[in-house]
Amino acid sequence: MSRRTIPSTGALLASSPLREAVAVHGRAAVRSAIHAAQEAAREGRLSSAEVPEAAMAVLGRHAARPVLNATGVLIHTNLGRAPLSAAARAALSAAAGWTDVEFDLATGRRAVRGRGALAALCEAVPDAGAAHVVNNNAAALLLCALALAPGREIVISRGEMVEIGDGFRIPDLLTAGGARLREVGTTNRTTARDYTAAIGPDTGFVLKVHPSNFRVEGFTSAASVAELAGCGVPVVVDIGSGLLAPDPRLPDEPDATTALRCGAALVTASADKLLGGPQGGLLLGDRDLVTALRRHPAARALRAGKLVLAALEATLRGPESPVAVMLSADTASLECRAHALASAVGGAEVVATTSVVGGGAAPGVRLSSFAVALPERFAAALRAERVVGRVEGGRCLLDLRTVDPADDDALARAVLAAGAPPCR
Ligand SMILES: *Cc1c(COP(=O)(O)O)cnc(C)c1O
């Protein structure tokens, strides 16, 4: 295309809608979007008339690219774990400006930070005397080590020395906080007596870690929280995935209420796994211990931001989280949606498959589901359309359990954009 017909940067900056976009995105971002669109026009990929719209499209690309999760992994760590509910998204947006996060509108004075989220947690877990929220569960464990066992021992079973993921290990995290580990028992079996024999004046606390991302089967035994509760030192229980009360769909998954009723002094958990909220670390339990944690100097370095606190409160008070909805989606409706998707893309095979909870939670749970099976080459082409499927047995499966039904049409469009209608 001849350079002369391509609108100039100045003319584009002065025209609607790019003029208005400057207030939203900043002049530098709008200029570089314009340059990208002009370049595309020079290369003949666009007509001159399409330049303003193309520049707006460049601006519409967000810093974090939203993706459709068709992997069938409900809590996909690499895709950001739990998707937030509409209520939590609205709360995030409302909290983006000034909020009363640490301010009492009635008195005009400073108030407890995130008290709405803390109150919602205490209502959801009445057995907890108090609650505190930090950046993630790792931060919750680190704060326990710093505040409750500085230079002292944390008694932990050899069967619970867990690597969380990406090379991060809970034992290393605890010793990084200046505590020593007192390992007890064996990989497969640890008794209450192993713990009590190790507890002494140097003990800061006993830590029970839920082996959330693996299973040990066969000749195994572990001491229960109830057995350890009377041992004279606080028992801290890392339940991992953040179930606040028992869930009949996940019978093997520990929950905060049960752990506290069994005598745990403190429970730690992630907010963005089964709880279905934003990234956060929950600390629930004994009021004095929670106060000690909150007052520790490092608490300031680990504290949750106002956006997280707002989204967490909305998750706790709002409707069922998307994670809960995906967990209970019924198989017949998934099959129905898979057939609708298959025909919308011009005919593809529908297969029965199994989804998993993922995110280091409920490793034994298999959820029956339905998927559309495409040739494997679709996996890469779909990623270019921001759809992530699961490659299995030489095929690319799109598992409907992790797709919001509201996104079914977008999913079909992405498949059509990714390639010719597959095998009939
Ligand atoms: C996931 C998990 C963690 C780490 O939690 P983050 O919120 O990712 O820091 C720690 N312990 C257990 C048992 C877990 O399952």
The ligand as a Gaussian input file, in Angstrom:
#p B3LYP/6-31G(d) Opt

LIG

0 1
 C       -0.595000     -25.722000      47.488000
 C       -0.014000     -26.063000      48.812000
 C        0.895000     -25.221000      49.434000
 C        1.366000     -23.943000      48.783000
 O        0.359000     -23.012000      48.755000
 P        0.520000     -21.639000      47.954000
 O       -0.764000     -20.930000      48.212000
 O        0.766000     -21.980000      46.534000
 O        1.692000     -20.931000      48.558000
 C        1.373000     -25.570000      50.674000
 N        0.985000     -26.704000      51.271000
 C        0.107000     -27.547000      50.700000
 C       -0.295000     -28.786000      51.422000
 C       -0.432000     -27.254000      49.445000
 O       -1.311000     -28.085000      48.892000

